[in-house]
Amino acid sequence: MNEEVKAALKLIRQGEGQFVEFKKKANHPEKIIREVVAFANSQGGNLFVGVEDNGSLAGLKYPEDEEFVLTKAINELCRPLIDFTVKILLVKEDIEILHYQIPESNNKPHFAFLEKKHRYGKAFVRFEDQSIQASYELRQILKRSKRANQPIEFEDKARQLFKYFENNTSITLNEYTKLSGLNKKLASNKLIHLALSGALKIEPRKGGDIYMPVE
């Protein structure tokens, strides 16, 4: 067993998480590309095809065909193009799987499209073992994070927010809208600015992002 296979099996034994996702087959690639997009928009990750959700090695009968279908979908349905590598690994006698390695992108945000002809796609990010659709605020942070950190402006609204954090660990956009008295657009812009400045960190949630002060 070569070192590449050993490293892959070690990741698989750790189970699904922030950097690992399992898929049994690639016969519905439009449902898998969201994981690829999420890894590229986050800190990178590993997609294994031919592995059950519980980590057992199902293997692929025709790994070359599965690789062709999924690679074609990634190249055609993810925009901007995503950098990745893929290898067919013989993990046990007569058991082959695919290992896609997706590095963190320098060209965020990436979007997944259901069909090539569609004009709009959806951006996803990775949080723990889930790929979550990115909110407007998170998309803006991904897009603008390539720029240098913006200076923190500790005006009244920012001071009010950090006073709130003295007794609370996190806040949502809706909660901040009520706290600040700003309309939702202005409250959104304030949170985006504070996140880009490095004062806040954002964690995606299906029920709405949460913002926390950076320690």
C-alpha positions as CSV (number, residue, x, y, z in Angstrom):
1,M,0.0,0.0,0.0
2,N,1.6,3.3,-1.1
3,E,1.7,6.5,1.0
4,E,-1.0,8.2,-1.0
5,V,-3.5,5.4,-0.3
6,K,-2.5,5.4,3.4
7,A,-3.1,9.1,3.7
8,A,-6.5,8.8,2.0
9,L,-7.6,5.9,4.3
10,K,-6.5,8.0,7.3
11,L,-8.8,10.8,6.2
12,I,-11.6,8.4,5.6
13,R,-11.3,6.9,9.0
14,Q,-11.7,10.3,10.5
15,G,-15.2,10.5,9.0
16,E,-17.0,13.4,7.3
17,G,-16.2,16.9,8.6
18,Q,-14.9,20.3,7.7
19,F,-12.4,18.9,5.2
20,V,-13.9,15.5,4.2
21,E,-17.0,14.5,2.3
22,F,-18.1,11.0,1.1
23,K,-20.3,10.1,-1.8
24,K,-21.2,6.5,-2.8
25,K,-21.5,7.3,-6.6
26,A,-21.2,10.2,-9.0
27,N,-24.3,9.3,-11.1
28,H,-26.0,12.6,-10.0
29,P,-23.0,15.0,-10.3
30,E,-25.2,18.1,-10.1
31,K,-25.9,17.2,-6.5
32,I,-22.2,16.7,-5.7
33,I,-20.7,19.9,-7.2
34,R,-22.0,21.9,-4.3
35,E,-19.5,20.1,-2.1
36,V,-16.7,21.0,-4.5
37,V,-17.8,24.7,-4.5
38,A,-18.1,24.7,-0.7
39,F,-14.5,23.4,-0.3
40,A,-13.2,25.9,-2.8
41,N,-15.0,28.8,-1.1
42,S,-13.8,27.7,2.3
43,Q,-10.4,26.1,3.4
44,G,-10.3,23.4,0.8
45,G,-11.1,19.7,1.3
46,N,-11.2,16.1,0.1
47,L,-14.1,14.5,-1.7
48,F,-14.1,10.7,-1.8
49,V,-16.5,8.9,-4.3
50,G,-17.1,5.2,-3.6
51,V,-17.4,5.6,0.1
52,E,-20.5,5.2,2.2
53,D,-21.7,7.9,4.6
54,N,-20.4,5.8,7.5
55,G,-17.0,5.6,6.0
56,S,-17.2,2.0,4.7
57,L,-15.5,1.4,1.3
58,A,-18.2,0.6,-1.2
59,G,-15.9,1.0,-4.2
60,L,-16.7,1.8,-7.8
61,K,-17.4,-0.7,-10.6
62,Y,-16.3,1.7,-13.3
63,P,-14.2,4.4,-11.7
64,E,-13.0,5.9,-15.0
65,D,-16.6,6.5,-16.0
66,E,-17.5,8.0,-12.7
67,E,-14.5,10.3,-12.9
68,F,-15.4,11.4,-16.4
69,V,-19.0,12.3,-15.4
70,L,-18.1,14.2,-12.2
71,T,-15.0,16.0,-13.7
72,K,-17.1,17.1,-16.7
73,A,-19.7,18.5,-14.3
74,I,-17.2,20.4,-12.2
75,N,-15.6,21.9,-15.3
76,E,-19.0,22.9,-16.8
77,L,-21.2,23.7,-13.9
78,C,-18.9,25.5,-11.5
79,R,-18.0,29.1,-12.2
80,P,-15.4,30.5,-12.0
81,L,-13.4,27.4,-12.8
82,I,-12.2,25.5,-9.8
83,D,-8.7,24.1,-9.4
84,F,-8.7,20.4,-8.3
85,T,-6.9,17.1,-8.7
86,V,-8.4,13.7,-9.0
87,K,-7.0,10.2,-8.6
88,I,-8.3,6.7,-8.8
89,L,-7.1,4.8,-5.7
90,L,-6.9,1.1,-5.2
91,V,-7.6,1.0,-1.5
92,K,-8.2,-2.7,-1.2
93,E,-8.1,-5.7,-3.5
94,D,-10.7,-5.0,-6.2
95,I,-11.9,-1.9,-4.5
96,E,-11.3,1.4,-6.2
97,I,-12.4,4.9,-5.2
98,L,-12.0,8.4,-6.5
99,H,-10.2,11.1,-4.5
100,Y,-10.8,14.7,-5.4
101,Q,-8.6,17.2,-3.7
102,I,-9.9,20.8,-3.8
103,P,-7.6,23.6,-2.5
104,E,-8.9,26.8,-1.1
105,S,-9.5,29.2,-4.0
106,N,-8.0,32.6,-4.5
107,N,-10.9,33.5,-6.8
108,K,-13.9,33.4,-4.5
109,P,-16.8,33.1,-4.5
110,H,-17.5,30.1,-6.8
111,F,-21.0,29.2,-7.8
112,A,-22.7,25.9,-8.7
113,F,-25.2,25.8,-11.6
114,L,-27.8,23.1,-12.2
115,E,-27.3,23.5,-16.0
116,K,-24.8,25.2,-18.2
117,K,-27.5,27.5,-19.7
118,H,-28.5,28.9,-16.3
119,R,-27.6,32.5,-15.7
120,Y,-27.4,32.3,-11.9
121,G,-25.9,29.7,-9.6
122,K,-25.6,29.2,-5.9
123,A,-22.5,29.7,-3.7
124,F,-21.9,27.2,-0.9
125,V,-19.4,27.2,2.0
126,R,-18.3,24.4,4.3
127,F,-19.1,24.4,8.0
128,E,-18.3,21.2,9.9
129,D,-19.7,18.3,7.8
130,Q,-22.2,20.4,5.9
131,S,-22.2,22.4,2.7
132,I,-24.4,25.5,3.3
133,Q,-25.7,28.0,0.8
134,A,-23.9,31.3,1.3
135,S,-25.9,34.3,2.4
136,Y,-25.5,37.7,0.7
137,E,-23.3,38.8,3.5
138,L,-21.0,35.8,3.3
139,R,-20.7,36.2,-0.5
140,Q,-19.7,39.8,-0.1
141,I,-17.1,38.8,2.5
142,L,-15.7,36.1,0.2
143,K,-15.6,38.5,-2.7
144,R,-13.9,41.4,-0.9
145,S,-11.6,39.4,1.4
146,K,-8.9,39.5,-1.2
147,R,-8.4,43.2,-0.4
148,A,-6.4,44.5,2.5
149,N,-8.3,44.6,5.8
150,Q,-10.4,47.6,6.2
151,P,-9.8,49.8,9.2
152,I,-12.2,49.4,12.1
153,E,-14.3,52.5,12.7
154,F,-15.3,52.5,16.3
155,E,-18.3,54.8,16.0
156,D,-21.4,54.5,18.1
157,K,-23.0,51.5,16.4
158,A,-19.8,49.5,16.6
159,R,-19.3,50.4,20.2
160,Q,-22.9,49.4,20.9
161,L,-22.3,46.0,19.2
162,F,-19.1,45.2,21.2
163,K,-20.9,46.2,24.4
164,Y,-23.5,43.7,23.5
165,F,-20.8,41.0,23.2
166,E,-19.8,41.6,26.8
167,N,-22.9,39.5,27.8
168,N,-23.6,37.6,24.6
169,T,-21.3,35.2,22.5
170,S,-22.8,35.9,19.1
171,I,-25.4,37.8,17.1
172,T,-27.4,37.3,13.9
173,L,-28.3,39.9,11.3
174,N,-31.9,40.0,12.5
175,E,-30.8,40.5,16.1
176,Y,-28.3,43.2,15.1
177,T,-31.0,45.0,13.1
178,K,-33.2,45.2,16.2
179,L,-30.2,46.1,18.4
180,S,-28.9,48.9,16.2
181,G,-32.2,50.3,15.0
182,L,-30.7,50.3,11.4
183,N,-32.7,49.0,8.5
184,K,-31.6,45.6,7.3
185,K,-29.4,46.7,4.5
186,L,-27.4,49.2,6.6
187,A,-27.1,46.6,9.4
188,S,-25.9,44.0,6.8
189,N,-23.3,46.5,5.5
190,K,-22.1,47.2,9.0
191,L,-21.6,43.5,9.8
192,I,-19.8,42.9,6.5
193,H,-17.5,45.9,7.2
194,L,-16.6,44.6,10.7
195,A,-16.0,41.1,9.4
196,L,-13.7,42.4,6.6
197,S,-11.9,44.6,9.2
198,G,-11.0,41.5,11.2
199,A,-13.1,42.5,14.2
200,L,-15.8,39.9,13.6
201,K,-15.8,36.3,12.4
202,I,-18.8,34.8,10.6
203,E,-20.0,31.2,10.8
204,P,-22.6,30.0,8.3
205,R,-25.7,28.3,9.6
206,K,-28.7,27.0,7.7
207,G,-31.0,29.1,9.9
208,G,-28.9,32.3,9.4
209,D,-25.2,33.2,9.9
210,I,-23.9,34.1,13.3
211,Y,-21.3,36.8,14.0
212,M,-18.8,36.6,16.9
213,P,-16.0,38.9,18.0
214,V,-12.5,37.9,17.1
215,E,-10.6,37.1,20.3
